[in-house]
Amino acid sequence: MGHEDRGGLSRRALTLGLGAVGGASAAALLGVEAAAANTDPSVYTVDVKTFGAKGDGVTDDSAAIKAAVTAAIAGRASGVAQKEIFFPPGNYRITQKDTLMWSPTTGTADQVFGLRYRGSGVRVTTITFDTTFAANADPRENNLITAAVRLRYTTFEDMSVSSTNPNNNFAYYWSVISVAGDSVYPQYGAGQNQYFVYRNVEWRGKWNRVIGLDGDKYANNNSEHHFLLCSTDTVSAYTDAFLHCGVTNPAGSKQQDQFLNYFFLSCNFALAGGDLLKFDRGGSINVFGGSWSMVGTAPARYFALSNTADGDITDARLNVNGVRFEPKKGAEQKVIDCDWNRGNVTFTSCSDVAAIQDSAGFLNFHRYTGGGTGRLPIVRYQDCVLGGYHVVAADGATLTNGKLIYEGCRFHHTSTAVSASTGTAFLRYDANPKRYAFRDSWATADVTA
């Protein structure tokens, strides 16, 4: 049976031909021009050196870096950034506030989505905030970043940020859901800061505050902060805190309890003085792994959790897993200083004895005060190695809610479970009645009350 040759390609031949050649040749065979991939990094990246930054640790790079940030956010599509800001290896000296971000002033939120600040590695890229700022009660001052209703889905990665002035701040985030006649800062409009990722970032030296989260009584989302493989150095100390949630008027700003969801994964936080995490509002804090060590014996606290009379039970949640804490032999050093009268606190598979194993005296690293209301959170320690002693103080005439529970723990300095505020027991109460449970401990009998 014969067939007609039409002088063209059969479907079979065409299929075999396309499979035998590369994509570009196949496109040429069909008479289609292949689109060239754009590999020019300037299409997607703003290099601060292109705008004149020197990165030599001497030149003031403030104006050049602000120009680079301005260029990166100028070409947004529906608010979404189209370029990242790149810092090549170097030490970039900044002397001016609001160099990395500033707030809108037109009364309308000018939000930026998806902006990325990228360096070349910790201590490979360093931003040095070198100022002579005096202390300032206005939290909008003295900041590298002042973002009122402005930043969402923002990333900082692969850099060190350094300060020697204890009046400096890294970032201040202000969020409100609406603007009214009694708004504190109506000039910024309404909006939120939400979803931040800090990946492989080191903060060095002395600061007033690294991150401040704030809003007035119309506050809205200031939430979802993720710290991955972050660190501080051995001289890091804070006049206020590393992270302070509810900076101004927390008693009059219940809406700040919407500031939720903080995640710390495998971070190495050294603390030479001051508070690391300070929550006057908000919460839902999650910590997974890492080494947190104090340097010297100056007063310092890892978790400083304040009580507010109208606080929500859902925000008062702290969950800590697999962290090696290393407080030193300082009388005012605390792993946790908790005044919450609600919620939950959980430590799982943690240790705090590394630097105090040979201490002859008792030191108090965990304190619960319950706001003087007669209520505590449900506090649970599971599979932990714990040193010194824990105290429940100022818990009211009658302790009616909350409990301290220890399961499968080892107490390094004593095998006695409970006593009054003096003595040699591990858990000490200043007032009755007590609410506690010890179960399956290493060398301490099971007791409950």
Residue pairs with C-beta under 8 A, 6 or more apart in sequence:
9 17
17 26
17 29
18 26
18 29
21 29
23 34
24 34
27 33
27 34
28 34
41 47
42 50
43 83
44 82
44 83
44 84
45 83
45 84
45 85
45 86
46 68
46 69
46 71
46 72
46 83
46 84
46 85
46 86
47 68
47 86
47 88
48 55
48 61
48 64
48 65
48 68
48 85
48 86
48 87
48 88
48 92
49 55
49 88
49 90
50 68
51 64
51 65
51 67
51 68
51 71
52 61
52 63
52 64
52 67
53 59
53 61
53 64
53 65
53 68
53 87
53 90
53 92
54 61
54 64
54 90
55 61
55 87
55 88
55 89
55 90
55 91
55 92
56 90
56 91
57 90
57 91
57 93
57 126
57 128
58 93
59 93
60 93
60 94
60 95
61 92
61 93
61 94
62 93
62 94
62 95
62 96
62 99
63 96
65 92
65 94
65 99
65 100
66 96
66 98
66 99
66 100
68 85
69 85
69 99
69 100
69 101
71 83
72 81
72 83
72 84
72 85
72 115
73 81
73 112
73 115
75 82
75 83
76 82
76 112
76 113
79 111
79 112
79 113
80 113
80 114
81 112
81 113
81 114
81 115
81 116
84 115
84 116
84 117
84 118
85 115
85 116
85 117
85 118
86 118
86 119
87 117
87 118
87 119
87 120
87 125
87 127
87 159
88 120
88 125
89 120
89 121
89 124
89 125
90 125
90 126
91 126
91 128
92 125
92 126
92 127
92 128
93 128
93 130
94 100
94 127
94 128
94 129
94 130
94 144
95 130
95 131
97 131
97 133
97 141
97 142
97 143
97 144
97 146
98 143
98 144
98 145
98 146
99 144
100 117
100 144
100 145
101 112
101 145
101 146
101 147
101 150
101 151
101 171
102 146
102 147
103 140
103 146
103 147
103 148
103 149
103 150
103 174
103 188
104 110
104 148
104 149
104 150
104 188
104 189
105 187
105 188
106 187
106 189
107 179
107 186
107 187
107 188
107 189
108 189
109 149
109 150
109 188
109 189
109 190
109 191
110 150
110 189
111 149
111 150
111 151
111 152
111 191
112 150
112 151
112 152
112 154
113 152
113 153
114 152
114 153
114 154
115 151
115 153
115 154
115 155
116 154
116 155
116 156
116 157
117 154
117 155
117 156
117 157
117 159
118 155
118 157
118 158
118 159
119 125
119 127
119 157
119 158
119 159
119 160
120 158
120 159
121 158
121 159
121 200
122 158
122 159
122 160
122 200
122 201
122 202
122 231
123 160
123 202
124 158
125 158
125 159
125 160
126 159
126 160
126 161
126 162
127 144
127 159
127 160
127 161
127 162
128 162
128 163
129 144
129 161
129 162
129 163
129 165
129 168
129 170
130 163
130 164
130 165
131 142
131 163
131 165
131 167
131 168
132 165
133 141
133 142
133 165
133 167
133 168
134 167
135 167
135 208
135 239
136 142
136 167
139 169
139 172
139 209
139 212
139 214
139 247
139 248
140 146
140 148
140 172
140 174
142 167
142 168
142 169
142 208
143 169
143 170
143 171
143 172
144 161
144 168
144 169
144 170
144 171
145 151
145 170
145 171
145 172
145 173
146 171
146 172
146 174
147 171
147 172
147 173
147 174
147 193
148 173
148 174
148 175
148 185
148 188
149 174
149 175
149 176
149 188
149 189
149 190
149 191
149 192
149 193
150 191
150 193
151 173
151 193
151 196
152 192
152 193
152 194
152 195
153 194
153 195
154 195
154 196
154 197
155 196
155 197
155 198
155 199
156 196
156 197
156 198
156 199
156 201
157 197
157 198
157 199
157 200
157 201
158 199
158 200
158 201
159 200
159 201
159 202
160 201
160 202
160 203
160 204
161 170
161 201
161 202
161 203
161 204
162 203
162 204
162 205
163 170
163 204
163 205
163 206
163 207
164 205
164 206
165 206
165 207
166 206
166 207
166 208
166 237
166 239
167 208
167 239
168 206
168 207
168 208
169 207
169 208
169 209
169 210
169 212
170 203
170 207
170 209
170 210
170 211
171 210
171 211
171 212
172 209
172 211
172 212
172 214
172 247
173 193
173 211
173 212
173 213
173 214
173 222
174 185
174 188
174 193
174 214
174 215
174 222
175 191
175 192
175 193
175 194
175 213
175 214
175 215
175 219
175 220
175 221
175 222
175 259
176 183
176 185
176 188
176 190
176 191
176 192
176 215
176 216
176 218
176 219
176 220
177 190
177 192
177 218
177 219
177 220
177 255
178 190
178 218
179 186
179 189
179 190
179 218
180 218
182 217
183 216
183 218
184 216
184 248
185 216
190 218
190 220
191 220
192 220
192 221
192 222
193 213
193 221
193 222
194 221
194 222
194 223
194 224
195 223
195 224
196 224
196 225
196 226
197 226
197 228
198 225
198 226
198 227
198 228
198 230
199 228
199 229
199 230
200 228
200 229
200 230
201 227
201 230
201 231
202 230
202 231
202 232
202 233
203 210
203 230
203 231
203 232
203 233
203 236
203 242
204 232
204 233
204 235
204 236
205 233
205 235
205 236
206 235
206 236
206 237
206 238
206 239
207 236
207 237
207 238
207 239
207 242
208 238
208 239
208 240
209 238
209 239
209 240
209 241
209 242
209 243
209 244
209 247
210 238
210 241
210 242
210 243
211 225
211 242
211 243
211 244
212 240
212 243
212 244
212 247
213 222
213 243
213 244
213 245
213 246
213 247
213 256
213 259
213 282
214 222
214 246
214 247
214 248
214 256
215 222
215 253
215 255
215 256
215 259
216 248
216 249
216 253
217 252
217 253
217 254
217 255
218 255
219 253
219 255
219 256
219 258
219 259
220 255
220 258
221 258
221 259
222 245
222 256
222 258
222 259
222 282
223 258
223 259
223 260
223 261
223 282
224 260
224 261
225 243
225 261
225 262
225 263
226 263
226 265
227 262
227 263
227 264
227 265
227 267
228 265
228 266
228 267
229 265
229 266
229 267
230 264
230 267
230 268
230 269
231 267
231 268
231 269
231 270
232 242
232 268
232 269
232 270
232 271
233 270
234 270
234 272
234 295
235 272
235 295
236 242
236 269
236 270
236 271
236 272
237 271
237 272
237 273
237 274
237 298
238 273
238 274
238 275
238 276
239 274
240 247
240 274
240 275
240 278
241 274
241 275
241 276
241 277
241 278
241 304
242 269
242 271
242 274
242 275
242 276
242 277
243 262
243 276
243 277
243 278
244 275
244 278
244 280
245 256
245 259
245 262
245 278
245 279
245 280
245 281
245 282
245 283
246 253
246 256
246 259
246 279
246 280
246 281
246 282
246 306
247 280
250 256
250 280
250 281
250 306
250 308
251 308
251 309
253 281
254 281
254 308
254 310
254 311
256 280
256 281
256 282
257 281
257 282
257 283
257 308
257 311
257 312
257 315
258 282
259 281
259 282
259 315
260 282
260 283
260 284
260 315
261 284
261 286
262 277
262 283
262 284
262 285
262 286
263 286
263 287
263 288
264 285
264 286
264 287
264 288
264 290
265 288
265 289
265 290
266 288
266 289
266 290
267 287
267 289
267 290
267 292
268 290
268 291
268 292
269 276
269 290
269 291
269 292
269 293
269 302
270 292
270 293
270 294
270 295
271 292
271 293
271 294
271 295
271 300
271 302
272 294
272 295
272 296
272 298
272 300
273 296
273 298
273 299
273 300
274 299
274 300
274 301
275 300
275 301
275 302
275 304
276 292
276 300
276 301
276 302
276 303
277 285
277 302
277 303
277 304
278 301
278 304
278 306
279 285
279 303
279 304
279 305
279 306
280 306
280 308
281 308
281 311
281 315
282 315
283 305
283 315
283 316
283 317
283 318
283 343
284 314
284 315
284 317
285 303
285 317
285 318
285 319
286 319
287 318
287 319
287 320
287 321
287 323
288 321
288 322
289 321
289 322
289 323
290 322
290 323
290 324
291 323
291 324
291 326
292 302
292 323
292 324
292 325
292 326
293 325
293 326
293 354
293 355
294 300
294 326
294 327
294 328
294 330
294 333
294 355
295 328
296 328
296 330
297 328
297 329
297 330
297 333
298 330
299 330
299 332
299 333
300 327
300 330
300 332
300 333
300 334
301 333
301 334
301 335
301 336
301 337
302 325
302 334
302 335
302 336
303 318
303 334
303 335
303 336
303 337
303 338
304 334
304 337
305 316
305 318
305 336
305 337
305 338
305 339
305 340
306 339
307 339
307 340
307 341
307 369
307 370
307 371
307 373
309 371
311 340
311 342
313 342
313 343
314 343
315 343
316 340
316 342
316 343
316 344
316 377
317 343
317 344
317 345
318 336
318 338
318 343
318 344
318 345
318 346
319 344
319 346
319 348
320 346
320 347
320 348
320 350
321 348
321 349
321 350
322 348
322 349
322 350
323 350
324 350
324 351
324 354
325 335
325 350
325 351
325 352
325 354
325 365
326 352
326 354
326 355
327 333
327 334
327 335
327 352
327 355
327 356
327 363
327 365
328 355
328 356
329 355
329 356
329 359
329 363
330 363
331 363
333 363
333 365
334 364
334 365
334 366
334 367
335 352
335 365
335 366
336 345
336 365
336 366
336 367
336 368
337 367
337 369
338 345
338 367
338 368
338 369
338 377
338 379
339 369
339 370
339 371
340 370
340 371
340 376
340 377
341 370
341 371
341 373
341 375
341 376
341 377
341 401
341 402
342 375
342 377
342 401
342 402
343 377
343 378
344 377
344 378
344 379
344 380
345 377
345 378
345 379
345 380
346 379
346 380
346 381
346 382
347 380
347 381
347 382
347 384
348 381
348 382
348 383
348 384
349 382
349 383
349 384
350 381
350 384
350 385
351 384
351 385
351 386
352 365
352 385
352 386
352 387
352 388
353 385
353 386
353 387
353 412
356 363
356 387
356 388
356 412
357 387
357 412
359 387
359 388
359 413
362 388
362 389
362 413
362 414
362 424
363 387
363 388
363 389
364 388
364 389
364 390
364 391
365 387
365 388
365 390
366 386
366 390
366 391
367 390
367 391
367 393
368 376
368 377
368 379
368 390
368 391
368 392
368 393
368 395
368 404
369 392
369 393
369 394
369 395
370 376
370 392
370 394
370 395
370 396
370 399
370 402
372 394
372 395
372 396
373 396
374 395
374 396
374 397
374 398
374 399
374 400
374 401
375 395
375 396
375 399
375 400
375 401
375 402
376 392
376 395
376 399
376 401
376 402
376 403
376 404
376 435
377 402
378 402
378 403
378 405
379 402
379 403
379 404
379 405
380 405
380 406
380 407
381 404
381 405
381 406
381 407
381 409
382 407
382 408
382 409
383 407
383 408
383 409
384 406
384 409
384 410
385 409
385 410
385 412
386 409
386 410
386 411
386 412
386 426
387 411
387 412
387 413
388 413
389 413
389 414
389 425
389 426
389 427
389 428
390 404
390 426
390 427
390 428
391 421
391 427
391 428
391 429
391 430
392 399
392 404
392 427
392 428
392 429
392 430
392 431
392 434
393 421
393 430
394 430
394 431
395 429
395 430
395 431
396 431
397 431
398 433
399 431
399 432
399 433
399 434
399 435
402 435
403 435
403 436
403 437
404 427
404 435
404 436
404 437
405 436
405 437
405 439
406 427
406 436
406 437
406 438
406 439
406 441
407 439
407 440
408 439
408 440
408 441
409 438
409 441
409 442
410 441
410 442
410 443
411 426
411 441
411 442
411 443
411 444
413 426
414 424
414 425
414 426
415 443
415 444
416 423
416 424
416 425
416 426
416 444
417 425
417 426
417 427
417 436
417 438
417 441
417 444
417 445
417 447
418 425
418 426
418 427
418 428
418 429
418 434
418 436
418 438
418 447
418 449
419 425
419 427
419 428
419 429
420 428
420 429
420 430
421 428
421 429
421 430
422 428
426 444
427 436
433 449
434 449
435 449
436 447
436 448
436 449
437 447
437 448
437 449
438 444
438 445
438 446
438 447
438 448
439 446
439 448
440 446
